[in-house]
């Protein structure tokens, strides 16, 4: 039975507490500004695995670590009734009820096997559960919800319970990554923030008491219309002052400027105390919070800090000066009776962009490629729809959340590509299409908006083609996909997402997807050797990369020991996540070729070997298949095998 692994983190509000509900009043009072908040996932969370089931079944861990379980029929009334009960599984039932009402789904079996997230500490453990359930249904039933869709499903599901969660809580759906959220009326807009350099954060439970319901009740009295000076100050603090702070904090995060971020936290706390706390002084005077914020020892370790969530004597957070000071701060806070945790906002490793080189002549498919590029050769899917090879690749990238796709084209092909994805069919043409494919024109239009084109003026090899994308990458990691393969996963996670997840797990290392290959065929591929983390993981720590070795060399040096000491061989699968330093090495290689008058092609594999000499490289064994369309015999086999498959993921 198909099973998937899941992780959803808790979330921490760095800036903009209370603005999610305050922003709702923009529909009632035009003078109320939208709310803005910076929220981040943390590296503490909930781990689970899930599979399809006839019923809705959940196995979890309670606060003491004991196993508890729940099961019911996938029936809307039953799920709604369970969601309304104040029990441990109400949140999960609420999300299942919302999804059952809005999507065609069956049941799931969800097993939570590890919880590192502190419960009832203002870190949205309930929201993490809701996102976990939404993501399990999304991936198992291929609902094609993006992250924002999962977040909305989690929020709507929690609203079916007796809880009334904040609208920023489900930001944990975005993972360990800060986002800027805007709240205007019922609308929520989310922008993912880039982290320029890793930031070392600390948060702690003050081990005191606060009344969140009273805080919210008292502050809400200032809305929708300000009647008193106190009301006007609250509007200002949660409005224009907060908007400025969030804007400057977003820039500090993008710059990786820990000092400035800490200063902004201190300033945000000052504004909160002067303009917002006066609305509920019984709770927001917060003597314990302020004694910790003003502790000289704390100041030695941090650049600044502030309260968390609804504020008051609940939680406190700090920007530590560096990793060493982060640990020092945690130790100190624990020594004075608090419960402290550390987490790192890692420098951005999110893969937002992809590159597909399509500038090659396709000589192995001549004379067909004299008339049609191999990337436009048709493959019929299992639904009987004929689509060009390139669209299979673009669809998989789109479904993986890639925001920008750079096609490397020849200088004589640019206008053709621009016209192909820029022009729309006439209404008459669309009307004559079979109804089952009529909507596909929207898919082409949607993906076309993500495309950019880099021109390879001279065909100087694969590495040279890839290098042409550098000007569009902004020093970010990029997914590289070959233009003469299409892919099919054997699991609910696409081949592309398997590669991206391995990259994230590696902590931002150059990542190469791999597949098994017979010894006699190693001469056709780039071969990777390394050590798998263990017998159950697909992750390889790569120790050697060799381009098209001889059978004799591979047998002697490139075998990887498997069960029974049998030697296995692994070649490139056709997908990579390239780190910025790869382009530094390519630049040097191109410059050396130019300086020496060397006309040989610039190869990517030789560059990857140079990276491996200085840095770690991750390989990931893909649970899926790649289908070659670049060789006549392979293309014929692909046409037959791909369309005959019962399911494409």
VEXDREN-2710 file (C-alpha; in Angstrom, 1 decimal):
% VEXDREN-2710
k/r/px/py/pz
1/UNK/0.0/0.0/0.0
2/UNK/1.3/3.4/-1.0
3/UNK/2.6/5.3/2.1
4/UNK/4.0/8.9/2.3
5/UNK/6.2/10.5/5.0
6/UNK/5.2/14.0/6.3
7/UNK/6.6/16.7/8.5
8/UNK/4.9/20.0/9.5
9/UNK/6.7/22.4/11.8
10/UNK/5.3/24.7/14.5
11/UNK/5.2/28.4/13.8
12/UNK/6.4/31.5/15.6
13/UNK/5.2/35.1/14.9
14/UNK/8.2/37.3/14.7
15/UNK/6.4/40.6/14.1
16/UNK/2.8/41.7/13.7
17/UNK/0.9/39.9/16.5
18/UNK/-2.8/40.8/16.7
19/UNK/-2.8/42.2/13.1
20/UNK/-4.5/39.1/11.7
21/UNK/-7.8/39.9/13.4
22/UNK/-7.3/43.7/13.3
23/UNK/-6.9/43.5/9.5
24/UNK/-10.4/42.1/9.2
25/UNK/-11.9/45.5/10.1
26/UNK/-10.7/47.0/6.8
27/UNK/-14.1/46.0/5.3
28/UNK/-15.9/48.0/8.0
29/UNK/-13.6/51.1/8.3
30/UNK/-11.6/52.4/5.4
31/UNK/-9.2/54.1/7.8
32/UNK/-8.1/50.7/9.2
33/UNK/-5.0/49.5/7.5
34/UNK/-4.4/45.9/6.5
35/UNK/-2.5/43.8/9.0
36/UNK/1.0/42.6/8.3
37/UNK/2.9/39.9/10.1
38/UNK/6.2/38.0/9.6
39/UNK/5.7/34.4/10.6
40/UNK/8.1/31.5/10.4
41/UNK/8.1/27.8/10.8
42/UNK/10.6/26.4/13.3
43/UNK/12.6/23.2/13.3
44/UNK/10.3/21.6/15.9
45/UNK/7.2/19.9/14.6
46/UNK/5.2/16.8/13.9
47/UNK/6.4/13.7/12.0
48/UNK/3.9/11.2/10.5
49/UNK/3.3/8.8/7.7
50/UNK/0.0/8.3/5.9
51/UNK/-1.7/5.9/3.5
52/UNK/-5.1/5.5/1.9
53/UNK/-7.8/3.8/3.9
54/UNK/-11.6/3.3/3.8
55/UNK/-12.0/5.1/7.1
56/UNK/-10.5/8.2/8.7
57/UNK/-8.0/6.8/11.2
58/UNK/-5.4/8.6/13.3
59/UNK/-2.8/7.2/15.6
60/UNK/-1.0/9.9/17.7
61/UNK/1.0/10.7/20.8
62/UNK/-0.5/12.5/23.8
63/UNK/1.3/15.1/25.9
64/UNK/3.0/12.3/27.9
65/UNK/4.1/10.4/24.8
66/UNK/1.5/7.7/25.1
67/UNK/-0.1/6.3/22.0
68/UNK/-3.7/7.3/21.4
69/UNK/-5.9/6.4/18.5
70/UNK/-9.1/7.4/16.7
71/UNK/-11.2/6.0/13.8
72/UNK/-14.5/6.8/12.2
73/UNK/-16.3/6.4/8.9
74/UNK/-15.5/8.9/6.1
75/UNK/-19.0/10.5/6.6
76/UNK/-19.5/14.2/6.6
77/UNK/-22.0/14.3/9.5
78/UNK/-19.8/12.0/11.6
79/UNK/-16.7/14.1/11.0
80/UNK/-18.5/17.4/11.7
81/UNK/-19.9/16.0/15.0
82/UNK/-16.4/14.8/16.0
83/UNK/-14.9/18.1/15.1
84/UNK/-17.4/19.9/17.4
85/UNK/-16.3/17.8/20.4
86/UNK/-13.6/19.2/22.6
87/UNK/-11.3/16.2/22.3
88/UNK/-7.8/15.5/21.1
89/UNK/-8.8/14.6/17.5
90/UNK/-11.3/17.3/16.8
91/UNK/-8.8/19.3/14.7
92/UNK/-8.0/16.4/12.4
93/UNK/-11.7/15.6/12.0
94/UNK/-12.5/19.3/11.1
95/UNK/-10.0/19.3/8.3
96/UNK/-11.2/15.9/7.0
97/UNK/-14.8/17.2/7.1
98/UNK/-13.9/20.3/5.1
99/UNK/-12.0/18.3/2.5
100/UNK/-14.7/15.7/2.2
101/UNK/-17.3/18.4/1.5
102/UNK/-15.2/20.1/-1.1
103/UNK/-13.2/17.3/-2.8
104/UNK/-13.7/13.7/-4.0
105/UNK/-11.7/11.8/-1.5
106/UNK/-11.7/8.6/0.4
107/UNK/-10.2/8.0/3.9
108/UNK/-6.7/7.9/5.2
109/UNK/-4.7/6.2/7.9
110/UNK/-2.4/8.8/9.6
111/UNK/0.2/7.7/12.1
112/UNK/2.0/10.4/14.0
113/UNK/5.2/8.8/15.2
114/UNK/7.2/11.7/16.5
115/UNK/6.4/15.1/18.1
116/UNK/9.2/17.5/18.9
117/UNK/6.9/20.5/19.1
118/UNK/6.0/21.8/22.6
119/UNK/2.3/21.7/23.1
120/UNK/0.3/24.7/24.4
121/UNK/3.2/27.0/24.1
122/UNK/1.9/29.4/21.5
123/UNK/3.6/27.6/18.6
124/UNK/0.4/26.5/16.9
125/UNK/0.6/22.8/17.5
126/UNK/-3.1/22.5/16.6
127/UNK/-2.5/24.3/13.3
128/UNK/0.4/21.9/12.6
129/UNK/-2.0/19.0/13.0
130/UNK/-4.5/20.6/10.7
131/UNK/-1.9/21.3/8.0
132/UNK/-0.6/17.7/8.4
133/UNK/-4.1/16.3/7.7
134/UNK/-4.6/18.6/4.8
135/UNK/-1.3/17.7/3.3
136/UNK/-1.9/13.9/3.7
137/UNK/-5.1/14.1/1.8
138/UNK/-3.6/16.4/-0.8
139/UNK/-0.7/14.1/-1.6
140/UNK/-2.5/10.8/-1.4
141/UNK/-5.5/11.9/-3.5
142/UNK/-3.5/14.2/-5.8
143/UNK/-5.8/17.2/-5.1
144/UNK/-3.1/19.6/-6.6
145/UNK/-3.6/22.1/-3.8
146/UNK/-0.6/24.5/-3.5
147/UNK/0.7/25.5/-0.1
148/UNK/-1.7/28.3/0.2
149/UNK/-4.5/25.9/-0.6
150/UNK/-3.3/23.5/2.2
151/UNK/-3.2/26.5/4.6
152/UNK/-6.7/27.5/3.7
153/UNK/-8.0/24.0/4.1
154/UNK/-6.3/23.7/7.5
155/UNK/-7.8/27.0/8.6
156/UNK/-11.4/26.2/7.4
157/UNK/-11.1/22.8/9.1
158/UNK/-10.0/24.2/12.4
159/UNK/-12.9/26.7/12.2
160/UNK/-15.3/23.7/12.4
161/UNK/-14.0/23.0/15.9
162/UNK/-14.7/24.9/19.1
163/UNK/-11.3/26.6/18.7
164/UNK/-11.1/30.0/17.1
165/UNK/-7.6/30.0/15.7
166/UNK/-5.7/33.0/14.5
167/UNK/-5.4/33.5/10.8
168/UNK/-1.6/33.4/10.9
169/UNK/-1.4/30.0/12.6
170/UNK/-1.5/27.9/9.4
171/UNK/1.6/29.6/8.1
172/UNK/3.4/26.5/9.3
173/UNK/2.2/25.1/6.0
174/UNK/5.1/27.0/4.4
175/UNK/7.7/25.0/6.3
176/UNK/10.8/26.3/8.0
177/UNK/10.8/29.5/6.1
178/UNK/9.6/33.0/7.0
179/UNK/6.7/34.5/5.2
180/UNK/5.1/38.0/5.2
181/UNK/1.3/37.7/5.6
182/UNK/-1.1/40.5/4.7
183/UNK/-4.6/40.5/6.2
184/UNK/-7.3/42.6/4.6
185/UNK/-10.9/41.8/5.3
186/UNK/-11.3/38.1/4.6
187/UNK/-8.3/38.0/2.3
188/UNK/-4.9/36.7/3.2
189/UNK/-1.9/37.3/1.0
190/UNK/1.4/35.5/1.6
191/UNK/4.9/36.4/0.3
192/UNK/7.8/34.1/1.0
193/UNK/10.8/35.9/2.4
194/UNK/14.4/35.2/1.3
195/UNK/16.9/34.8/4.2
196/UNK/20.2/36.3/3.2
197/UNK/22.3/34.6/6.0
198/UNK/21.4/32.1/8.6
199/UNK/19.8/33.7/11.7
200/UNK/20.0/32.2/15.2
201/UNK/16.9/32.6/17.2
202/UNK/15.8/31.7/20.7
203/UNK/12.3/31.5/22.2
204/UNK/11.3/30.6/25.8
205/UNK/8.3/29.9/27.9
206/UNK/8.3/32.5/30.7
207/UNK/6.6/30.0/33.0
208/UNK/4.0/32.6/34.1
209/UNK/0.4/33.2/33.3
210/UNK/-1.6/35.3/30.9
211/UNK/-5.3/35.5/29.9
212/UNK/-5.3/35.5/26.1
213/UNK/-9.1/35.7/25.9
214/UNK/-9.1/38.9/28.0
215/UNK/-6.3/40.4/25.9
216/UNK/-8.2/39.8/22.6
217/UNK/-11.5/41.0/24.1
218/UNK/-10.0/44.2/25.4
219/UNK/-8.1/45.1/22.3
220/UNK/-11.0/44.3/20.0
221/UNK/-13.0/47.1/21.8
222/UNK/-10.9/49.6/19.9
223/UNK/-12.3/48.4/16.6
224/UNK/-13.7/49.0/14.1
225/UNK/-13.8/52.8/14.9
226/UNK/-11.5/54.5/17.3
227/UNK/-13.5/56.4/19.9
228/UNK/-10.7/57.4/22.4
229/UNK/-7.1/58.3/22.4
230/UNK/-6.2/54.8/23.5
231/UNK/-8.2/53.4/20.6
232/UNK/-6.4/55.7/18.2
233/UNK/-3.0/54.6/19.6
234/UNK/-3.9/50.9/19.2
235/UNK/-5.0/51.6/15.6
236/UNK/-1.7/53.3/14.9
237/UNK/0.4/50.6/16.7
238/UNK/-1.3/47.8/14.8
239/UNK/-1.5/49.9/11.6
240/UNK/1.1/52.3/10.3
241/UNK/3.7/51.6/12.9
242/UNK/3.5/47.8/12.4
243/UNK/3.5/48.2/8.6
244/UNK/6.8/50.1/8.8
245/UNK/8.4/47.6/11.2
246/UNK/7.4/44.6/9.1
247/UNK/8.8/46.3/5.9
248/UNK/12.1/47.0/7.6
249/UNK/12.3/43.6/9.2
250/UNK/11.6/41.9/5.8
251/UNK/14.6/43.7/4.4
252/UNK/16.8/42.8/7.4
253/UNK/15.9/39.1/7.0
254/UNK/16.7/39.3/3.2
255/UNK/20.0/40.9/4.1
256/UNK/20.7/38.4/6.8
257/UNK/21.3/41.3/9.2
258/UNK/20.9/39.8/12.6
259/UNK/21.8/43.1/14.4
260/UNK/19.2/45.1/12.6
261/UNK/16.5/42.4/13.1
262/UNK/17.2/42.4/16.8
263/UNK/17.0/46.2/17.0
264/UNK/13.6/46.1/15.2
265/UNK/12.3/43.5/17.7
266/UNK/13.3/45.8/20.5
267/UNK/11.6/48.8/18.8
268/UNK/8.5/46.7/18.0
269/UNK/8.2/45.9/21.7
270/UNK/8.6/49.5/22.7
271/UNK/5.7/50.5/20.3
272/UNK/3.6/47.7/21.6
273/UNK/4.1/48.8/25.2
274/UNK/3.4/52.5/24.5
275/UNK/0.5/52.2/22.1
276/UNK/-1.1/48.7/22.4
277/UNK/-0.5/47.4/25.9
278/UNK/-2.5/50.4/27.3
279/UNK/-5.6/48.7/26.0
280/UNK/-5.3/45.8/28.4
281/UNK/-2.8/46.9/31.1
282/UNK/-3.8/44.1/33.5
283/UNK/-2.4/41.5/31.2
284/UNK/0.1/43.4/28.9
285/UNK/2.1/45.2/31.6
286/UNK/3.8/41.8/31.7
287/UNK/6.4/42.2/34.5
288/UNK/8.1/38.8/33.8
289/UNK/8.5/39.5/30.1
290/UNK/10.1/42.8/30.7
291/UNK/12.4/41.6/33.4
292/UNK/13.8/39.1/31.0
293/UNK/14.0/41.5/28.1
294/UNK/15.9/44.0/30.3
295/UNK/18.2/41.4/31.9
296/UNK/21.8/42.6/31.3
297/UNK/23.0/39.0/30.9
298/UNK/20.4/38.4/28.1
299/UNK/21.6/41.5/26.3
300/UNK/25.2/40.0/26.2
301/UNK/23.9/37.1/24.1
302/UNK/21.4/38.8/21.9
303/UNK/20.8/41.8/19.6
304/UNK/17.2/42.3/20.9
305/UNK/13.9/40.6/21.6
306/UNK/10.2/40.9/22.1
307/UNK/7.1/39.1/23.3
308/UNK/5.4/36.4/21.3
309/UNK/1.8/35.9/20.1
310/UNK/-0.8/37.8/22.0
311/UNK/2.1/39.1/24.2
312/UNK/1.9/39.3/28.0
313/UNK/3.8/36.9/30.3
314/UNK/3.6/34.0/27.9
315/UNK/6.6/33.6/25.6
316/UNK/9.7/35.7/24.7
317/UNK/11.9/35.5/21.7
318/UNK/15.4/36.8/20.8
319/UNK/17.8/37.2/17.9
320/UNK/21.1/35.7/19.2
321/UNK/24.4/37.3/18.0
322/UNK/25.6/34.0/16.6
323/UNK/25.4/30.3/17.1
324/UNK/27.7/30.2/20.1
325/UNK/25.7/33.0/21.8
326/UNK/22.5/31.2/20.9
327/UNK/23.5/28.2/23.0
328/UNK/24.7/30.5/25.8
329/UNK/21.4/32.3/25.8
330/UNK/19.4/29.0/26.0
331/UNK/21.6/27.8/28.8
332/UNK/21.2/31.0/30.7
333/UNK/17.4/31.2/30.3
334/UNK/17.0/27.6/31.4
335/UNK/19.2/28.4/34.5
336/UNK/16.8/31.1/35.6
337/UNK/13.8/28.8/35.5
338/UNK/12.5/29.4/31.9
339/UNK/12.0/26.7/29.3
340/UNK/14.1/27.8/26.3
341/UNK/14.5/26.5/22.8
342/UNK/16.7/27.4/19.9
343/UNK/16.1/27.3/16.2
344/UNK/17.9/28.5/13.1
345/UNK/16.4/30.4/10.2
346/UNK/18.6/28.9/7.5
347/UNK/19.8/30.9/4.5
348/UNK/17.2/30.4/1.8
349/UNK/17.5/27.0/0.1
350/UNK/14.0/27.0/-1.4
351/UNK/14.1/26.0/-5.0
352/UNK/12.0/28.5/-6.9
353/UNK/13.6/28.3/-10.4
354/UNK/14.3/25.7/-12.9
355/UNK/16.4/25.4/-16.1
356/UNK/15.8/23.2/-19.1
357/UNK/18.4/23.4/-22.0
358/UNK/16.6/22.9/-25.3
359/UNK/19.2/24.5/-27.7
360/UNK/20.7/21.2/-28.9
361/UNK/20.5/20.2/-32.6
362/UNK/19.1/16.7/-31.7
363/UNK/21.4/15.1/-34.2
364/UNK/20.6/11.6/-33.0
365/UNK/17.0/12.1/-34.0
366/UNK/17.8/13.5/-37.5
367/UNK/16.1/13.9/-40.0
368/UNK/13.0/14.3/-37.8
369/UNK/14.7/17.1/-35.9
370/UNK/15.2/19.0/-39.1
371/UNK/11.5/19.7/-39.0
372/UNK/10.5/19.3/-35.3
373/UNK/12.7/19.7/-32.2
374/UNK/12.9/16.6/-30.1
375/UNK/11.3/18.5/-27.2
376/UNK/8.2/18.9/-29.3
377/UNK/7.8/15.2/-30.3
378/UNK/4.4/13.9/-29.2
379/UNK/3.8/11.4/-26.4
380/UNK/0.3/10.2/-25.8
381/UNK/-0.6/9.9/-22.1
382/UNK/-2.8/7.3/-20.5
383/UNK/-5.9/9.5/-21.2
384/UNK/-5.3/9.5/-24.9
385/UNK/-4.0/13.1/-25.0
386/UNK/-1.1/13.9/-27.3
387/UNK/1.3/16.3/-25.7
388/UNK/4.8/17.4/-26.6
389/UNK/7.7/16.1/-24.4
390/UNK/8.4/19.7/-23.2
391/UNK/4.9/20.1/-21.7
392/UNK/5.3/17.0/-19.6
393/UNK/8.4/18.6/-18.1
394/UNK/6.8/22.0/-17.6
395/UNK/3.7/20.5/-16.0
396/UNK/5.8/18.6/-13.5
397/UNK/7.8/21.7/-12.6
398/UNK/4.6/23.7/-12.2
399/UNK/3.1/21.1/-9.9
400/UNK/6.3/21.1/-7.8
401/UNK/5.7/24.8/-7.2
402/UNK/8.5/26.1/-9.4
403/UNK/7.9/29.8/-10.0
404/UNK/10.2/30.6/-12.9
405/UNK/11.4/28.3/-15.7
406/UNK/14.3/29.3/-17.8
407/UNK/14.5/27.7/-21.2
408/UNK/18.0/27.7/-22.9
409/UNK/17.3/28.2/-26.6
410/UNK/19.4/28.7/-29.7
411/UNK/19.5/32.3/-31.1
412/UNK/17.6/31.2/-34.2
413/UNK/14.8/29.6/-32.0
414/UNK/13.9/32.4/-29.6
415/UNK/11.1/34.0/-31.6
416/UNK/9.6/30.5/-32.3
417/UNK/9.5/29.7/-28.5
418/UNK/8.2/33.1/-27.6
419/UNK/5.4/32.9/-30.2
420/UNK/4.5/29.3/-29.2
421/UNK/3.9/30.2/-25.5
422/UNK/2.9/33.8/-26.0
423/UNK/0.2/33.5/-28.6
424/UNK/-3.3/32.2/-27.7
425/UNK/-5.7/30.3/-29.9
426/UNK/-8.6/32.0/-31.4
427/UNK/-12.1/31.4/-29.9
428/UNK/-13.0/29.6/-33.1
429/UNK/-10.0/27.3/-32.8
430/UNK/-10.7/26.6/-29.1
431/UNK/-14.4/25.9/-29.8
432/UNK/-13.4/23.2/-32.4
433/UNK/-11.2/21.4/-29.9
434/UNK/-12.5/18.2/-28.3
435/UNK/-14.2/19.1/-25.0
436/UNK/-11.9/16.9/-23.0
437/UNK/-8.8/18.9/-23.9
438/UNK/-10.3/22.4/-24.3
439/UNK/-9.2/23.5/-20.8
440/UNK/-5.6/22.5/-21.6
441/UNK/-5.2/25.8/-23.4
442/UNK/-5.4/27.5/-19.9
443/UNK/-2.7/25.2/-18.7
444/UNK/-0.4/26.3/-21.5
445/UNK/-1.2/29.9/-20.8
446/UNK/-0.6/29.6/-17.1
447/UNK/2.8/27.8/-17.6
448/UNK/3.8/30.2/-20.4
449/UNK/3.7/33.1/-17.9
450/UNK/6.4/31.4/-15.9
451/UNK/8.8/31.1/-18.8
452/UNK/11.9/33.1/-19.5
453/UNK/14.4/32.5/-22.3
454/UNK/18.2/32.6/-22.2
455/UNK/19.9/32.4/-25.6
456/UNK/23.0/30.2/-26.2
457/UNK/24.7/32.1/-29.0
458/UNK/27.2/29.2/-29.6
459/UNK/26.6/25.5/-29.0
460/UNK/29.6/24.8/-26.7
461/UNK/28.3/21.9/-24.7
462/UNK/25.9/21.1/-22.0
463/UNK/27.7/23.0/-19.2
464/UNK/28.0/26.1/-21.4
465/UNK/24.2/25.9/-22.1
466/UNK/23.4/25.6/-18.4
467/UNK/25.7/28.6/-17.6
468/UNK/23.5/30.9/-19.8
469/UNK/20.8/30.8/-17.1
470/UNK/23.0/32.4/-14.5
471/UNK/21.9/36.0/-15.1
472/UNK/18.3/35.0/-14.1
473/UNK/19.2/33.1/-10.9
474/UNK/20.0/35.8/-8.4
475/UNK/22.5/33.6/-6.6
476/UNK/19.7/31.1/-5.8
477/UNK/19.7/27.3/-6.1
478/UNK/18.1/26.0/-9.3
479/UNK/16.6/22.8/-10.5
480/UNK/18.1/21.5/-13.7
481/UNK/16.1/19.1/-15.9
482/UNK/17.2/17.5/-19.1
483/UNK/15.1/18.3/-22.2
484/UNK/15.2/14.8/-23.7
485/UNK/13.6/12.8/-20.8
486/UNK/10.2/12.6/-19.2
487/UNK/9.6/11.2/-15.8
488/UNK/7.1/9.1/-13.9
489/UNK/7.2/8.6/-10.1
490/UNK/6.2/5.3/-8.5
491/UNK/4.8/7.2/-5.5
492/UNK/2.6/10.1/-4.7
493/UNK/5.7/12.4/-4.7
494/UNK/6.8/13.4/-8.2
495/UNK/10.4/12.7/-9.3
496/UNK/11.0/16.4/-9.2
497/UNK/9.7/16.8/-5.6
498/UNK/11.9/13.8/-4.5
499/UNK/14.9/15.6/-5.9
500/UNK/13.9/18.9/-4.2
501/UNK/13.2/17.3/-0.9
502/UNK/16.6/15.6/-0.9
503/UNK/18.2/19.0/-1.5
504/UNK/16.4/20.5/1.4
505/UNK/17.3/17.6/3.6
506/UNK/20.9/18.0/2.7
507/UNK/21.0/21.5/4.1
508/UNK/21.6/23.0/0.7
509/UNK/24.2/20.8/-0.9
510/UNK/24.5/20.2/-4.7
511/UNK/22.1/17.4/-5.3
512/UNK/22.0/14.8/-8.1
513/UNK/19.2/12.4/-8.8
514/UNK/20.3/8.9/-9.6
515/UNK/19.0/5.5/-10.7
516/UNK/20.4/2.0/-11.0
517/UNK/22.2/1.0/-14.2
518/UNK/23.5/-2.3/-15.4
519/UNK/27.3/-2.6/-15.5
520/UNK/27.5/-3.1/-19.2
521/UNK/25.6/0.2/-19.8
522/UNK/27.8/2.5/-17.6
523/UNK/29.6/3.7/-20.7
524/UNK/26.6/5.7/-21.7
525/UNK/26.1/7.7/-18.5
526/UNK/27.7/9.8/-15.7
527/UNK/28.2/7.3/-12.9
528/UNK/28.2/8.2/-9.2
529/UNK/29.7/6.3/-6.3
530/UNK/29.1/6.9/-2.6
531/UNK/27.6/5.6/0.6
532/UNK/24.0/5.4/1.4
533/UNK/23.1/6.8/4.9
534/UNK/21.5/3.4/5.7
535/UNK/19.8/0.5/4.0
536/UNK/16.4/2.2/4.1
537/UNK/17.2/5.7/2.9
538/UNK/17.5/6.9/-0.7
539/UNK/20.2/9.5/0.2
540/UNK/23.7/8.9/-0.9
541/UNK/26.8/10.8/0.3
542/UNK/28.6/11.0/-3.1
543/UNK/32.4/10.3/-3.1
544/UNK/33.1/10.1/-6.9
545/UNK/31.6/11.2/-10.2
546/UNK/32.8/9.8/-13.4
547/UNK/31.6/10.6/-16.9
548/UNK/31.0/7.5/-19.2
549/UNK/33.6/5.2/-17.6
550/UNK/34.7/2.0/-19.2
551/UNK/33.1/-1.2/-17.9
552/UNK/36.5/-2.3/-16.5
553/UNK/37.0/1.0/-14.6
554/UNK/33.5/1.0/-13.2
555/UNK/33.8/-2.7/-12.1
556/UNK/37.0/-1.9/-10.3
557/UNK/36.2/1.5/-8.7
558/UNK/32.6/2.6/-9.0
559/UNK/30.5/-0.3/-7.5
560/UNK/28.4/0.4/-4.4
561/UNK/28.0/-2.6/-2.1
562/UNK/24.4/-3.7/-1.7
563/UNK/22.7/-6.7/0.0
564/UNK/24.9/-9.8/0.0
565/UNK/27.9/-7.7/-0.9
566/UNK/26.6/-7.4/-4.5
567/UNK/28.0/-4.4/-6.4
568/UNK/25.4/-1.9/-7.7
569/UNK/26.0/0.9/-10.1
570/UNK/24.2/4.3/-10.2
571/UNK/23.9/6.8/-13.0
572/UNK/22.4/10.2/-13.3
573/UNK/18.6/10.2/-13.5
574/UNK/18.4/13.6/-15.3
575/UNK/17.5/16.0/-12.5
576/UNK/19.8/18.2/-10.4
577/UNK/19.6/21.0/-7.9
578/UNK/22.6/23.2/-8.7
579/UNK/24.0/25.5/-6.0
580/UNK/25.4/28.9/-6.9
581/UNK/29.0/27.7/-6.6
582/UNK/28.4/25.4/-9.6
583/UNK/28.1/28.5/-11.8
584/UNK/31.4/29.9/-10.3
585/UNK/33.2/26.7/-11.4
586/UNK/31.5/26.9/-14.8
587/UNK/32.6/30.5/-15.2
588/UNK/36.2/29.6/-14.5
589/UNK/36.0/26.6/-16.9
590/UNK/34.7/28.8/-19.7
591/UNK/37.3/31.4/-19.1
592/UNK/40.1/28.8/-19.1
593/UNK/38.8/27.4/-22.4
594/UNK/38.7/30.9/-23.9
595/UNK/42.2/31.8/-22.7
596/UNK/43.7/28.7/-24.1
597/UNK/41.8/28.7/-27.4
598/UNK/40.3/25.4/-26.4
599/UNK/37.3/24.6/-28.6
600/UNK/36.3/21.5/-26.8
601/UNK/32.8/21.5/-25.2
602/UNK/32.2/22.7/-21.7
603/UNK/30.7/19.7/-19.8
604/UNK/28.7/19.9/-16.6
605/UNK/30.0/16.6/-15.2
606/UNK/33.6/17.8/-15.1
607/UNK/32.3/20.9/-13.1
608/UNK/30.4/18.7/-10.7
609/UNK/33.7/16.7/-10.1
610/UNK/35.4/20.0/-9.2
611/UNK/32.6/20.9/-6.8
612/UNK/33.0/17.4/-5.2
613/UNK/36.7/18.1/-4.5
614/UNK/35.8/21.0/-2.2
615/UNK/32.2/20.4/-1.0
616/UNK/29.8/17.6/-0.1
617/UNK/27.5/16.4/-2.8
618/UNK/24.2/14.5/-2.2
619/UNK/22.7/11.8/-4.4
620/UNK/19.1/10.8/-4.2
621/UNK/17.9/7.4/-5.6
622/UNK/14.6/8.3/-7.3
623/UNK/11.6/6.0/-6.8
624/UNK/10.4/6.4/-10.4
625/UNK/11.3/6.0/-14.1
626/UNK/12.9/8.2/-16.7
627/UNK/11.9/7.8/-20.4
628/UNK/14.4/8.8/-23.1
629/UNK/13.1/10.6/-26.2
630/UNK/16.5/11.5/-27.6
631/UNK/17.4/8.3/-29.4
632/UNK/15.0/6.7/-32.1
633/UNK/14.9/3.3/-30.4
634/UNK/14.4/4.7/-27.0
635/UNK/11.7/7.1/-28.3
636/UNK/9.7/4.2/-29.8
637/UNK/9.9/2.4/-26.4
638/UNK/8.9/5.5/-24.5
639/UNK/5.8/6.0/-26.8
640/UNK/4.7/2.5/-26.0
641/UNK/5.6/2.2/-22.3
642/UNK/4.5/5.6/-21.2
643/UNK/1.1/5.7/-22.6
644/UNK/0.4/2.1/-21.5
645/UNK/0.9/2.9/-17.9
646/UNK/-2.3/3.0/-15.9
647/UNK/-1.3/6.0/-13.8
648/UNK/0.9/9.0/-14.2
649/UNK/2.0/11.1/-11.2
END
